[in-house]
Amino acid sequence: MTSTETEPETEEFRSASKTEKFAQWLMTREEKRQDKESNLEGLVRLNVMVSFLTLGLVGGFEAVQLGLSLIPYL
């Protein structure tokens, strides 16, 4: 084997390695984004629950019923 025969193989390996690193980076970024979205969903649910509890304490049961009846219009 000469050095010219092994040179393309190493260049191909380097490009495959860069491609694999890029793919791994994309997958990691997507996982972080999904984790962030699930955290935001949890915070939104908590906010809605606290809002209804506050509405119930301030406005009474009738205000909660009215709020629940208006949800389909959001």
MOPAC internal coordinates of N, CA, C and O (Angstrom, degrees):
PM7 1SCF
backbone

  N    0.0000 0     0.00 0     0.00 0    0    0    0
  C    1.4388 1     0.00 0     0.00 0    1    0    0
  C    1.5145 1   109.95 1     0.00 0    2    1    0
  O    1.2310 1   121.67 1   -39.93 1    3    2    1
  N    1.2783 1   114.40 1   140.07 1    3    2    1
  C    1.4595 1   118.55 1   176.66 1    5    3    2
  C    1.5099 1   109.23 1  -102.67 1    6    5    3
  O    1.2310 1   120.72 1    -9.08 1    7    6    5
  N    1.3123 1   116.24 1   170.92 1    7    6    5
  C    1.4639 1   119.62 1  -177.75 1    9    7    6
  C    1.5278 1   111.14 1   -70.34 1   10    9    7
  O    1.2310 1   119.76 1   155.26 1   11   10    9
  N    1.3294 1   118.06 1   -24.74 1   11   10    9
  C    1.4654 1   119.89 1   179.43 1   13   11   10
  C    1.5229 1   111.52 1   -71.97 1   14   13   11
  O    1.2310 1   120.46 1   151.98 1   15   14   13
  N    1.3457 1   116.73 1   -28.02 1   15   14   13
  C    1.4642 1   119.17 1   178.90 1   17   15   14
  C    1.5208 1   111.63 1   -74.05 1   18   17   15
  O    1.2310 1   119.64 1   145.04 1   19   18   17
  N    1.3082 1   118.29 1   -34.96 1   19   18   17
  C    1.4617 1   120.14 1  -178.87 1   21   19   18
  C    1.5263 1   112.26 1   -83.90 1   22   21   19
  O    1.2310 1   119.89 1   160.09 1   23   22   21
  N    1.3053 1   117.82 1   -19.91 1   23   22   21
  C    1.4612 1   121.31 1  -177.95 1   25   23   22
  C    1.5336 1   113.19 1   -62.31 1   26   25   23
  O    1.2310 1   118.41 1   132.82 1   27   26   25
  N    1.3291 1   120.64 1   -47.18 1   27   26   25
  C    1.4757 1   119.27 1   178.07 1   29   27   26
  C    1.5247 1   112.37 1   -62.78 1   30   29   27
  O    1.2310 1   120.09 1   145.87 1   31   30   29
  N    1.3233 1   117.43 1   -34.13 1   31   30   29
  C    1.4575 1   119.86 1   179.58 1   33   31   30
  C    1.5265 1   110.76 1   -63.78 1   34   33   31
  O    1.2310 1   119.90 1   136.90 1   35   34   33
  N    1.3244 1   117.79 1   -43.10 1   35   34   33
  C    1.4578 1   119.82 1  -179.90 1   37   35   34
  C    1.5201 1   110.67 1   -68.98 1   38   37   35
  O    1.2310 1   120.13 1   143.64 1   39   38   37
  N    1.3227 1   117.35 1   -36.36 1   39   38   37
  C    1.4707 1   120.28 1   177.47 1   41   39   38
  C    1.5259 1   110.43 1   -64.87 1   42   41   39
  O    1.2310 1   120.44 1   139.46 1   43   42   41
  N    1.3313 1   116.76 1   -40.54 1   43   42   41
  C    1.4647 1   121.13 1   177.85 1   45   43   42
  C    1.5250 1   110.26 1   -65.25 1   46   45   43
  O    1.2310 1   120.55 1   139.98 1   47   46   45
  N    1.3259 1   116.55 1   -40.02 1   47   46   45
  C    1.4587 1   120.83 1   178.67 1   49   47   46
  C    1.5260 1   110.41 1   -64.04 1   50   49   47
  O    1.2310 1   120.05 1   139.82 1   51   50   49
  N    1.3155 1   117.51 1   -40.18 1   51   50   49
  C    1.4578 1   120.92 1   179.19 1   53   51   50
  C    1.5245 1   111.01 1   -64.03 1   54   53   51
  O    1.2310 1   120.12 1   136.53 1   55   54   53
  N    1.3354 1   117.37 1   -43.47 1   55   54   53
  C    1.4592 1   119.82 1   179.94 1   57   55   54
  C    1.5240 1   110.93 1   -67.68 1   58   57   55
  O    1.2310 1   120.12 1   142.92 1   59   58   57
  N    1.3363 1   117.38 1   -37.08 1   59   58   57
  C    1.4613 1   120.03 1   176.59 1   61   59   58
  C    1.5197 1   109.74 1   -65.54 1   62   61   59
  O    1.2310 1   120.49 1   141.62 1   63   62   61
  N    1.3062 1   116.66 1   -38.38 1   63   62   61
  C    1.4489 1   120.40 1   179.21 1   65   63   62
  C    1.5238 1   110.57 1   -65.28 1   66   65   63
  O    1.2310 1   120.09 1   137.28 1   67   66   65
  N    1.3273 1   117.44 1   -42.72 1   67   66   65
  C    1.4601 1   120.74 1   177.62 1   69   67   66
  C    1.5262 1   110.59 1   -64.07 1   70   69   67
  O    1.2310 1   120.70 1   140.12 1   71   70   69
  N    1.3235 1   116.26 1   -39.88 1   71   70   69
  C    1.4626 1   120.36 1   178.87 1   73   71   70
  C    1.5217 1   110.72 1   -64.74 1   74   73   71
  O    1.2310 1   120.75 1   137.67 1   75   74   73
  N    1.3179 1   116.18 1   -42.33 1   75   74   73
  C    1.4673 1   119.93 1   178.43 1   77   75   74
  C    1.5156 1   111.40 1   -64.79 1   78   77   75
  O    1.2310 1   120.30 1   139.55 1   79   78   77
  N    1.3189 1   117.04 1   -40.45 1   79   78   77
  C    1.4644 1   120.39 1   178.12 1   81   79   78
  C    1.5312 1   110.59 1   -63.63 1   82   81   79
  O    1.2310 1   120.71 1   138.07 1   83   82   81
  N    1.3213 1   116.25 1   -41.93 1   83   82   81
  C    1.4579 1   120.57 1   178.88 1   85   83   82
  C    1.5282 1   110.59 1   -64.54 1   86   85   83
  O    1.2310 1   120.31 1   137.50 1   87   86   85
  N    1.3326 1   117.01 1   -42.50 1   87   86   85
  C    1.4631 1   120.80 1   178.54 1   89   87   86
  C    1.5225 1   110.63 1   -63.52 1   90   89   87
  O    1.2310 1   120.29 1   139.41 1   91   90   89
  N    1.3243 1   117.04 1   -40.59 1   91   90   89
  C    1.4618 1   120.76 1   178.24 1   93   91   90
  C    1.5260 1   110.58 1   -64.45 1   94   93   91
  O    1.2310 1   120.58 1   139.54 1   95   94   93
  N    1.3264 1   116.50 1   -40.46 1   95   94   93
  C    1.4571 1   120.56 1   178.43 1   97   95   94
  C    1.5301 1   110.56 1   -63.05 1   98   97   95
  O    1.2310 1   120.47 1   137.50 1   99   98   97
  N    1.3439 1   116.71 1   -42.50 1   99   98   97
  C    1.4658 1   119.89 1   178.29 1  101   99   98
  C    1.5191 1   111.83 1   -62.74 1  102  101   99
  O    1.2310 1   120.40 1   138.53 1  103  102  101
  N    1.3244 1   116.84 1   -41.47 1  103  102  101
  C    1.4626 1   120.45 1   179.85 1  105  103  102
  C    1.5289 1   110.61 1   -65.42 1  106  105  103
  O    1.2310 1   120.24 1   138.30 1  107  106  105
  N    1.3150 1   117.14 1   -41.70 1  107  106  105
  C    1.4586 1   120.73 1   178.99 1  109  107  106
  C    1.5227 1   110.63 1   -64.15 1  110  109  107
  O    1.2310 1   120.54 1   138.33 1  111  110  109
  N    1.3238 1   116.58 1   -41.67 1  111  110  109
  C    1.4621 1   121.06 1   179.50 1  113  111  110
  C    1.5294 1   110.33 1   -63.08 1  114  113  111
  O    1.2310 1   120.23 1   138.66 1  115  114  113
  N    1.3336 1   117.16 1   -41.34 1  115  114  113
  C    1.4682 1   121.11 1   179.73 1  117  115  114
  C    1.5265 1   110.84 1   -65.06 1  118  117  115
  O    1.2310 1   120.31 1   139.19 1  119  118  117
  N    1.3394 1   117.02 1   -40.81 1  119  118  117
  C    1.4636 1   120.10 1   178.47 1  121  119  118
  C    1.5220 1   110.98 1   -63.32 1  122  121  119
  O    1.2310 1   120.06 1   138.35 1  123  122  121
  N    1.3224 1   117.49 1   -41.65 1  123  122  121
  C    1.4598 1   120.84 1   178.73 1  125  123  122
  C    1.5210 1   110.50 1   -64.31 1  126  125  123
  O    1.2310 1   120.25 1   140.87 1  127  126  125
  N    1.3299 1   117.12 1   -39.13 1  127  126  125
  C    1.4642 1   120.68 1   179.64 1  129  127  126
  C    1.5256 1   110.53 1   -64.76 1  130  129  127
  O    1.2310 1   120.42 1   138.62 1  131  130  129
  N    1.3337 1   116.80 1   -41.38 1  131  130  129
  C    1.4563 1   120.20 1   179.24 1  133  131  130
  C    1.5239 1   111.18 1   -66.36 1  134  133  131
  O    1.2310 1   120.22 1   141.05 1  135  134  133
  N    1.3323 1   117.18 1   -38.95 1  135  134  133
  C    1.4561 1   120.10 1   176.63 1  137  135  134
  C    1.5197 1   110.79 1   -62.88 1  138  137  135
  O    1.2310 1   120.58 1   138.80 1  139  138  137
  N    1.3121 1   116.50 1   -41.20 1  139  138  137
  C    1.4581 1   120.91 1   179.58 1  141  139  138
  C    1.5189 1   110.73 1   -64.38 1  142  141  139
  O    1.2310 1   120.32 1   137.76 1  143  142  141
  N    1.3395 1   116.98 1   -42.24 1  143  142  141
  C    1.4677 1   120.24 1   179.08 1  145  143  142
  C    1.5218 1   110.99 1   -64.27 1  146  145  143
  O    1.2310 1   119.92 1   139.59 1  147  146  145
  N    1.3360 1   117.76 1   -40.41 1  147  146  145
  C    1.4609 1   119.44 1  -179.73 1  149  147  146
  C    1.5223 1   110.33 1   -67.21 1  150  149  147
  O    1.2310 1   119.95 1   145.47 1  151  150  149
  N    1.3457 1   117.69 1   -34.53 1  151  150  149
  C    1.4579 1   120.35 1   175.81 1  153  151  150
  C    1.5227 1   110.54 1   -65.69 1  154  153  151
  O    1.2310 1   120.09 1   139.69 1  155  154  153
  N    1.3220 1   117.44 1   -40.31 1  155  154  153
  C    1.4600 1   120.59 1   178.90 1  157  155  154
  C    1.5222 1   111.01 1   -65.81 1  158  157  155
  O    1.2310 1   120.46 1   141.09 1  159  158  157
  N    1.3234 1   116.73 1   -38.91 1  159  158  157
  C    1.4705 1   119.68 1   178.17 1  161  159  158
  C    1.5220 1   110.38 1   -61.86 1  162  161  159
  O    1.2310 1   120.44 1   139.10 1  163  162  161
  N    1.3080 1   116.76 1   -40.90 1  163  162  161
  C    1.4585 1   120.63 1   178.27 1  165  163  162
  C    1.5175 1   111.94 1   -64.28 1  166  165  163
  O    1.2310 1   120.59 1   139.74 1  167  166  165
  N    1.3288 1   116.48 1   -40.26 1  167  166  165
  C    1.4648 1   119.98 1   178.18 1  169  167  166
  C    1.5211 1   111.75 1   -66.98 1  170  169  167
  O    1.2310 1   120.28 1   142.97 1  171  170  169
  N    1.3272 1   117.08 1   -37.03 1  171  170  169
  C    1.4689 1   120.22 1   178.04 1  173  171  170
  C    1.5229 1   109.94 1   -65.66 1  174  173  171
  O    1.2310 1   120.03 1   137.07 1  175  174  173
  N    1.3155 1   117.54 1   -42.93 1  175  174  173
  C    1.4769 1   120.49 1   178.70 1  177  175  174
  C    1.5251 1   110.77 1   -62.49 1  178  177  175
  O    1.2310 1   120.59 1   136.99 1  179  178  177
  N    1.3412 1   116.47 1   -43.01 1  179  178  177
  C    1.4562 1   120.25 1   177.82 1  181  179  178
  C    1.5166 1   110.87 1   -62.13 1  182  181  179
  O    1.2310 1   120.36 1   138.85 1  183  182  181
  N    1.3191 1   116.92 1   -41.15 1  183  182  181
  C    1.4579 1   121.29 1   179.83 1  185  183  182
  C    1.5322 1   110.60 1   -63.06 1  186  185  183
  O    1.2310 1   120.22 1   136.93 1  187  186  185
  N    1.3272 1   117.19 1   -43.07 1  187  186  185
  C    1.4680 1   120.61 1   179.50 1  189  187  186
  C    1.5241 1   110.29 1   -63.63 1  190  189  187
  O    1.2310 1   120.30 1   137.04 1  191  190  189
  N    1.3400 1   117.04 1   -42.96 1  191  190  189
  C    1.4616 1   120.45 1  -179.07 1  193  191  190
  C    1.5342 1   110.40 1   -63.82 1  194  193  191
  O    1.2310 1   120.49 1   134.53 1  195  194  193
  N    1.3261 1   116.67 1   -45.47 1  195  194  193
  C    1.4666 1   120.15 1   179.88 1  197  195  194
  C    1.5286 1   110.21 1   -64.88 1  198  197  195
  O    1.2310 1   120.24 1   142.78 1  199  198  197
  N    1.3185 1   117.15 1   -37.22 1  199  198  197
  C    1.4663 1   119.96 1   178.75 1  201  199  198
  C    1.5253 1   111.17 1   -62.74 1  202  201  199
  O    1.2310 1   120.30 1   136.73 1  203  202  201
  N    1.3381 1   117.03 1   -43.27 1  203  202  201
  C    1.4591 1   119.80 1   179.51 1  205  203  202
  C    1.5211 1   111.50 1   -68.69 1  206  205  203
  O    1.2310 1   120.50 1   143.67 1  207  206  205
  N    1.3270 1   116.65 1   -36.33 1  207  206  205
  C    1.4656 1   118.77 1   177.03 1  209  207  206
  C    1.5309 1   110.42 1   -64.94 1  210  209  207
  O    1.2310 1   120.52 1   137.88 1  211  210  209
  N    1.3225 1   116.62 1   -42.12 1  211  210  209
  C    1.4664 1   120.50 1   177.67 1  213  211  210
  C    1.5160 1   110.36 1   -63.79 1  214  213  211
  O    1.2310 1   120.60 1   136.52 1  215  214  213
  N    1.3258 1   116.47 1   -43.48 1  215  214  213
  C    1.4656 1   120.33 1   177.86 1  217  215  214
  C    1.5242 1   110.46 1   -60.22 1  218  217  215
  O    1.2310 1   120.55 1   139.62 1  219  218  217
  N    1.3265 1   116.55 1   -40.38 1  219  218  217
  C    1.4605 1   120.12 1   178.35 1  221  219  218
  C    1.5119 1   112.45 1   -65.61 1  222  221  219
  O    1.2310 1   120.29 1   140.69 1  223  222  221
  N    1.3328 1   117.04 1   -39.31 1  223  222  221
  C    1.4651 1   119.35 1   179.93 1  225  223  222
  C    1.5221 1   111.70 1   -70.72 1  226  225  223
  O    1.2310 1   120.53 1   141.91 1  227  226  225
  N    1.3149 1   116.59 1   -38.09 1  227  226  225
  C    1.4660 1   120.08 1  -176.13 1  229  227  226
  C    1.5239 1   111.47 1   -83.91 1  230  229  227
  O    1.2310 1   120.49 1   133.25 1  231  230  229
  N    1.3272 1   116.66 1   -46.75 1  231  230  229
  C    1.4613 1   119.79 1  -171.58 1  233  231  230
  C    1.5102 1   114.91 1  -100.50 1  234  233  231
  O    1.2310 1   120.03 1   166.97 1  235  234  233
  N    1.3043 1   117.55 1   -13.03 1  235  234  233
  C    1.4496 1   119.89 1   179.82 1  237  235  234
  C    1.5255 1   112.06 1    91.60 1  238  237  235
  O    1.2310 1   121.11 1    -1.25 1  239  238  237
  N    1.3221 1   115.48 1   178.75 1  239  238  237
  C    1.4589 1   122.11 1  -174.67 1  241  239  238
  C    1.5239 1   111.94 1   -64.92 1  242  241  239
  O    1.2310 1   120.15 1   145.45 1  243  242  241
  N    1.3349 1   117.32 1   -34.55 1  243  242  241
  C    1.4612 1   120.52 1  -179.46 1  245  243  242
  C    1.5200 1   111.36 1   -64.46 1  246  245  243
  O    1.2310 1   120.02 1   143.84 1  247  246  245
  N    1.3200 1   117.57 1   -36.16 1  247  246  245
  C    1.4621 1   121.19 1   179.05 1  249  247  246
  C    1.5305 1   110.28 1   -67.57 1  250  249  247
  O    1.2310 1   120.39 1   142.83 1  251  250  249
  N    1.3252 1   116.86 1   -37.17 1  251  250  249
  C    1.4659 1   120.22 1   177.53 1  253  251  250
  C    1.5246 1   109.89 1   -66.40 1  254  253  251
  O    1.2310 1   120.45 1   137.39 1  255  254  253
  N    1.3319 1   116.75 1   -42.61 1  255  254  253
  C    1.4535 1   119.48 1   177.80 1  257  255  254
  C    1.5232 1   111.33 1   -61.35 1  258  257  255
  O    1.2310 1   120.40 1   138.03 1  259  258  257
  N    1.3118 1   116.84 1   -41.97 1  259  258  257
  C    1.4609 1   120.28 1   177.86 1  261  259  258
  C    1.5280 1   110.90 1   -63.92 1  262  261  259
  O    1.2310 1   120.12 1   137.45 1  263  262  261
  N    1.3234 1   117.38 1   -42.55 1  263  262  261
  C    1.4650 1   120.78 1   177.75 1  265  263  262
  C    1.5021 1   112.68 1   -61.69 1  266  265  263
  O    1.2310 1   120.60 1   137.59 1  267  266  265
  N    1.3253 1   116.45 1   -42.41 1  267  266  265
  C    1.4728 1   120.34 1   177.83 1  269  267  266
  C    1.5242 1   111.75 1   -66.04 1  270  269  267
  O    1.2310 1   120.28 1   145.42 1  271  270  269
  N    1.3183 1   117.07 1   -34.58 1  271  270  269
  C    1.4596 1   119.78 1  -179.73 1  273  271  270
  C    1.5340 1   111.03 1   -71.77 1  274  273  271
  O    1.2310 1   119.66 1   157.31 1  275  274  273
  N    1.3321 1   118.25 1   -22.69 1  275  274  273
  C    1.4576 1   121.31 1  -179.03 1  277  275  274
  C    1.5358 1   112.89 1   -88.27 1  278  277  275
  O    1.2310 1   119.60 1   172.15 1  279  278  277
  N    1.3093 1   118.38 1    -7.85 1  279  278  277
  C    1.4742 1   121.07 1  -177.73 1  281  279  278
  C    1.5272 1   112.76 1   -57.12 1  282  281  279
  O    1.2310 1   118.35 1   137.79 1  283  282  281
  N    1.3365 1   120.76 1   -42.21 1  283  282  281
  C    1.4762 1   118.71 1  -179.34 1  285  283  282
  C    1.5268 1   113.34 1   -61.38 1  286  285  283
  O    1.2310 1   119.38 1   160.06 1  287  286  285
  N    1.3196 1   118.78 1   -19.94 1  287  286  285
  C    1.4645 1   121.00 1  -178.18 1  289  287  286
  C    1.5309 1   113.22 1   -87.30 1  290  289  287
  O    1.2310 1   120.26 1   176.58 1  291  290  289
  N    1.3335 1   117.10 1    -3.42 1  291  290  289
  C    1.4730 1   119.84 1   179.72 1  293  291  290
  C    1.4876 1   112.47 1   -74.45 1  294  293  291
  O    1.2310 1   120.10 1   180.00 1  295  294  293

